[in-house]
Amino acid sequence: AGAGAGAEGSADGDEAEAADAPKKALRHYSNVKLWPDAALPVDGLARLAANDQPERAARLFGVAERMNRYLPNTLYPLEREGRETALAAVRATLGEARMAALWADGKAMASEAVVDYALETPPCSRSSP
């Protein structure tokens, strides 16, 4: 673990800056086609999106699971706790059915499309369920 560093946010709360580390890691892993390793930074970006962009977060969590279904088992306890908290927030906002549909959308994305989606800078406004 560790490539998702920065996923919990920076000290000054600047989420754009906090996303730099997982985006850099994702670029590296995608360039060398290490998709299972790319799951960690995608998961970190999902955690960052959880509060303001729950639909994006749900898709990214689905993507991360497709890339590496063992990801939750590889996380350090603090990372796992942050992931579970973010998942609960997204699920509470979207509801089970919408969460499952978006998760499935993410799992269905091609790896190359995932990189473009994960690296794009979405608007900061909250997604509507």
BALOBA-1460 file (C-alpha; in Angstrom, 3 decimals):
// residues 129
<rec num="1" residu="a" x="0.000" y="0.000" z="0.000"/>
<rec num="2" residu="g" x="1.027" y="3.599" z="-0.051"/>
<rec num="3" residu="a" x="0.456" y="4.644" z="-3.679"/>
<rec num="4" residu="g" x="-2.886" y="6.002" z="-2.576"/>
<rec num="5" residu="a" x="-1.105" y="8.421" z="-0.250"/>
<rec num="6" residu="g" x="-2.850" y="11.739" z="-0.183"/>
<rec num="7" residu="a" x="-6.263" y="10.187" z="-0.620"/>
<rec num="8" residu="e" x="-7.368" y="11.314" z="2.816"/>
<rec num="9" residu="g" x="-6.774" y="14.982" z="1.959"/>
<rec num="10" residu="s" x="-4.004" y="17.410" z="2.683"/>
<rec num="11" residu="a" x="-3.528" y="19.307" z="5.931"/>
<rec num="12" residu="d" x="-4.932" y="22.515" z="4.448"/>
<rec num="13" residu="g" x="-7.898" y="20.690" z="2.918"/>
<rec num="14" residu="d" x="-6.890" y="21.325" z="-0.693"/>
<rec num="15" residu="e" x="-8.436" y="18.331" z="-2.474"/>
<rec num="16" residu="a" x="-6.845" y="19.168" z="-5.822"/>
<rec num="17" residu="e" x="-3.427" y="18.957" z="-4.177"/>
<rec num="18" residu="a" x="-4.446" y="15.791" z="-2.313"/>
<rec num="19" residu="a" x="-5.355" y="14.155" z="-5.643"/>
<rec num="20" residu="d" x="-1.889" y="14.750" z="-7.123"/>
<rec num="21" residu="a" x="-0.238" y="11.653" z="-5.574"/>
<rec num="22" residu="p" x="-2.883" y="9.116" z="-6.632"/>
<rec num="23" residu="k" x="-3.094" y="10.684" z="-10.113"/>
<rec num="24" residu="k" x="0.681" y="10.469" z="-10.530"/>
<rec num="25" residu="a" x="0.653" y="6.832" z="-9.380"/>
<rec num="26" residu="l" x="-2.229" y="6.001" z="-11.731"/>
<rec num="27" residu="r" x="-0.383" y="7.524" z="-14.683"/>
<rec num="28" residu="h" x="2.686" y="5.422" z="-13.857"/>
<rec num="29" residu="y" x="0.813" y="2.131" z="-13.425"/>
<rec num="30" residu="s" x="-1.254" y="2.698" z="-16.570"/>
<rec num="31" residu="n" x="1.854" y="3.502" z="-18.628"/>
<rec num="32" residu="v" x="3.384" y="0.159" z="-17.676"/>
<rec num="33" residu="k" x="0.005" y="-1.654" z="-17.745"/>
<rec num="34" residu="l" x="0.105" y="-2.763" z="-14.107"/>
<rec num="35" residu="w" x="-3.666" y="-2.690" z="-13.707"/>
<rec num="36" residu="p" x="-3.868" y="-4.494" z="-10.324"/>
<rec num="37" residu="d" x="-1.468" y="-1.910" z="-8.862"/>
<rec num="38" residu="a" x="-3.454" y="0.917" z="-10.487"/>
<rec num="39" residu="a" x="-6.430" y="-0.051" z="-8.301"/>
<rec num="40" residu="l" x="-4.951" y="1.650" z="-5.234"/>
<rec num="41" residu="p" x="-4.720" y="5.163" z="-6.686"/>
<rec num="42" residu="v" x="-8.154" y="4.751" z="-8.302"/>
<rec num="43" residu="d" x="-9.510" y="3.793" z="-4.892"/>
<rec num="44" residu="g" x="-7.809" y="6.870" z="-3.411"/>
<rec num="45" residu="l" x="-9.474" y="9.105" z="-5.996"/>
<rec num="46" residu="a" x="-12.812" y="7.464" z="-5.171"/>
<rec num="47" residu="r" x="-12.314" y="8.308" z="-1.492"/>
<rec num="48" residu="l" x="-11.573" y="11.924" z="-2.422"/>
<rec num="49" residu="a" x="-14.758" y="12.125" z="-4.503"/>
<rec num="50" residu="a" x="-16.998" y="10.491" z="-1.888"/>
<rec num="51" residu="n" x="-18.371" y="13.631" z="-0.230"/>
<rec num="52" residu="d" x="-18.794" y="16.006" z="-3.169"/>
<rec num="53" residu="q" x="-19.180" y="13.609" z="-6.114"/>
<rec num="54" residu="p" x="-20.782" y="10.406" z="-4.839"/>
<rec num="55" residu="e" x="-21.740" y="9.112" z="-8.293"/>
<rec num="56" residu="r" x="-18.161" y="9.489" z="-9.511"/>
<rec num="57" residu="a" x="-16.914" y="7.847" z="-6.309"/>
<rec num="58" residu="a" x="-19.226" y="4.852" z="-6.772"/>
<rec num="59" residu="r" x="-17.963" y="4.324" z="-10.333"/>
<rec num="60" residu="l" x="-14.342" y="4.636" z="-9.245"/>
<rec num="61" residu="f" x="-14.848" y="2.147" z="-6.412"/>
<rec num="62" residu="g" x="-16.272" y="-0.275" z="-8.990"/>
<rec num="63" residu="v" x="-13.292" y="0.332" z="-11.253"/>
<rec num="64" residu="a" x="-10.843" y="-0.318" z="-8.418"/>
<rec num="65" residu="e" x="-12.574" y="-3.583" z="-7.559"/>
<rec num="66" residu="r" x="-12.400" y="-4.760" z="-11.182"/>
<rec num="67" residu="m" x="-8.704" y="-3.895" z="-11.377"/>
<rec num="68" residu="n" x="-7.887" y="-5.745" z="-8.165"/>
<rec num="69" residu="r" x="-10.629" y="-7.603" z="-6.313"/>
<rec num="70" residu="y" x="-8.254" y="-8.177" z="-3.410"/>
<rec num="71" residu="l" x="-7.600" y="-4.465" z="-2.891"/>
<rec num="72" residu="p" x="-9.425" y="-4.117" z="0.475"/>
<rec num="73" residu="n" x="-7.213" y="-6.887" z="1.878"/>
<rec num="74" residu="t" x="-4.029" y="-5.059" z="0.842"/>
<rec num="75" residu="l" x="-4.820" y="-1.785" z="2.594"/>
<rec num="76" residu="y" x="-3.277" y="-0.678" z="5.849"/>
<rec num="77" residu="p" x="-5.861" y="-0.459" z="8.660"/>
<rec num="78" residu="l" x="-6.104" y="3.346" z="8.472"/>
<rec num="79" residu="e" x="-6.573" y="3.213" z="4.682"/>
<rec num="80" residu="r" x="-9.179" y="0.463" z="5.044"/>
<rec num="81" residu="e" x="-11.050" y="2.528" z="7.641"/>
<rec num="82" residu="g" x="-11.010" y="5.585" z="5.350"/>
<rec num="83" residu="r" x="-12.269" y="3.449" z="2.480"/>
<rec num="84" residu="e" x="-15.102" y="1.977" z="4.542"/>
<rec num="85" residu="t" x="-16.111" y="5.445" z="5.778"/>
<rec num="86" residu="a" x="-16.162" y="6.790" z="2.219"/>
<rec num="87" residu="l" x="-18.139" y="3.785" z="0.958"/>
<rec num="88" residu="a" x="-20.708" y="4.248" z="3.723"/>
<rec num="89" residu="a" x="-21.079" y="7.950" z="2.882"/>
<rec num="90" residu="v" x="-21.563" y="7.226" z="-0.822"/>
<rec num="91" residu="r" x="-24.041" y="4.425" z="-0.099"/>
<rec num="92" residu="a" x="-26.013" y="6.662" z="2.301"/>
<rec num="93" residu="t" x="-26.186" y="9.450" z="-0.288"/>
<rec num="94" residu="l" x="-27.062" y="7.328" z="-3.308"/>
<rec num="95" residu="g" x="-28.989" y="4.422" z="-1.812"/>
<rec num="96" residu="e" x="-28.241" y="0.760" z="-2.436"/>
<rec num="97" residu="a" x="-29.780" y="0.494" z="-5.917"/>
<rec num="98" residu="r" x="-28.070" y="3.578" z="-7.385"/>
<rec num="99" residu="m" x="-24.770" y="2.639" z="-5.724"/>
<rec num="100" residu="a" x="-24.945" y="-0.867" z="-7.217"/>
<rec num="101" residu="a" x="-25.747" y="0.478" z="-10.703"/>
<rec num="102" residu="l" x="-22.867" y="2.970" z="-10.671"/>
<rec num="103" residu="w" x="-20.492" y="0.369" z="-9.196"/>
<rec num="104" residu="a" x="-21.430" y="-1.945" z="-12.090"/>
<rec num="105" residu="d" x="-20.808" y="0.902" z="-14.576"/>
<rec num="106" residu="g" x="-17.317" y="1.290" z="-13.139"/>
<rec num="107" residu="k" x="-16.613" y="-2.442" z="-13.254"/>
<rec num="108" residu="a" x="-17.634" y="-2.476" z="-16.931"/>
<rec num="109" residu="m" x="-15.198" y="0.288" z="-17.993"/>
<rec num="110" residu="a" x="-12.191" y="-0.633" z="-20.103"/>
<rec num="111" residu="s" x="-8.874" y="0.001" z="-18.353"/>
<rec num="112" residu="e" x="-7.799" y="2.758" z="-20.749"/>
<rec num="113" residu="a" x="-11.177" y="4.521" z="-20.412"/>
<rec num="114" residu="v" x="-10.816" y="4.279" z="-16.648"/>
<rec num="115" residu="v" x="-7.563" y="6.209" z="-16.713"/>
<rec num="116" residu="d" x="-9.141" y="9.071" z="-18.664"/>
<rec num="117" residu="y" x="-12.190" y="9.090" z="-16.371"/>
<rec num="118" residu="a" x="-10.150" y="8.946" z="-13.160"/>
<rec num="119" residu="l" x="-7.715" y="11.650" z="-14.256"/>
<rec num="120" residu="e" x="-10.299" y="14.148" z="-15.481"/>
<rec num="121" residu="t" x="-11.011" y="17.064" z="-13.197"/>
<rec num="122" residu="p" x="-14.743" y="17.034" z="-12.568"/>
<rec num="123" residu="p" x="-16.706" y="20.067" z="-11.407"/>
<rec num="124" residu="c" x="-16.654" y="20.481" z="-7.626"/>
<rec num="125" residu="s" x="-20.430" y="20.615" z="-7.274"/>
<rec num="126" residu="r" x="-22.237" y="17.733" z="-5.619"/>
<rec num="127" residu="s" x="-23.705" y="15.158" z="-8.010"/>
<rec num="128" residu="s" x="-27.411" y="14.610" z="-7.800"/>
<rec num="129" residu="p" x="-28.531" y="11.053" z="-6.999"/>
